[in-house]
């Protein structure tokens, strides 16, 4: 099993996950865990969304349909 983590403001994390998952059939072998948290070490308590995906190893899951996911901007 492999693991991929998407995090950031709600829309950033959601868009990054959707971009990665595009064209992939999410089956029973895929575990998706979501968690809302506050960005550590910041005075402003902005809620962040964390999406953790566990998926089987294989070339189907590793390839990206588009360019690699860019680093998410900090708020």
C-alpha positions as CSV (number, residue, x, y, z in Angstrom):
1,X,0.0,0.0,0.0
2,X,1.1,3.5,-0.7
3,X,0.0,6.8,0.9
4,X,-0.7,10.2,-0.4
5,X,-1.5,13.3,1.7
6,X,-3.3,16.4,0.5
7,X,-3.6,19.4,2.8
8,X,-4.4,23.1,2.8
9,X,-7.4,25.3,2.8
10,X,-10.5,23.4,2.2
11,X,-10.7,24.2,-1.6
12,X,-7.0,23.7,-2.1
13,X,-6.9,20.2,-0.6
14,X,-10.2,19.2,-2.4
15,X,-8.9,20.4,-5.8
16,X,-5.5,18.7,-5.4
17,X,-7.2,15.4,-4.4
18,X,-9.7,15.7,-7.3
19,X,-6.9,16.4,-9.8
20,X,-5.0,13.3,-8.6
21,X,-8.0,11.1,-8.5
22,X,-9.3,12.1,-12.0
23,X,-9.6,9.0,-14.2
24,X,-8.9,6.6,-11.3
25,X,-11.6,4.3,-10.2
26,X,-11.8,4.5,-6.4
27,X,-12.4,0.9,-5.4
28,X,-12.7,-1.0,-2.1
29,X,-8.9,-1.2,-2.0
30,X,-8.6,2.6,-1.5
31,X,-9.0,4.1,2.0
32,X,-9.7,7.8,2.2
33,X,-9.5,9.6,5.6
34,X,-10.3,13.2,6.0
35,X,-9.6,15.5,9.0
36,X,-10.1,19.2,9.7
37,X,-7.4,20.8,11.8
38,X,-5.8,24.2,12.5
39,X,-2.5,25.0,10.8
40,X,0.2,24.6,13.4
41,X,2.4,27.5,14.5
42,X,0.1,30.2,13.2
43,X,-1.7,32.8,15.4
44,X,-4.7,32.8,13.2
45,X,-6.8,29.6,13.6
46,X,-7.7,28.9,10.0
47,X,-9.2,25.5,9.5
48,X,-7.3,23.2,7.2
49,X,-8.5,20.1,5.4
50,X,-6.2,17.0,5.4
51,X,-7.1,14.2,3.0
52,X,-5.0,11.0,3.5
53,X,-5.4,8.3,0.8
54,X,-4.1,4.8,1.1
55,X,-4.0,3.0,-2.3
56,X,-2.5,-0.2,-3.8
57,X,0.9,0.0,-5.5
58,X,1.0,0.0,-9.2
59,X,1.6,2.1,-12.2
60,X,-2.1,3.0,-12.6
61,X,-2.1,4.8,-9.3
62,X,1.3,6.4,-9.7
63,X,0.9,8.2,-13.0
64,X,-0.6,11.7,-13.2
65,X,-3.0,12.6,-16.0
66,X,-1.7,16.2,-15.9
67,X,1.3,18.0,-14.5
68,X,2.3,17.1,-10.9
69,X,0.5,18.7,-8.0
70,X,2.1,22.0,-7.1
71,X,2.9,22.9,-3.6
72,X,-0.1,24.5,-2.0
73,X,0.1,28.2,-1.0
74,X,0.1,29.0,2.7
75,X,-2.7,31.3,3.8
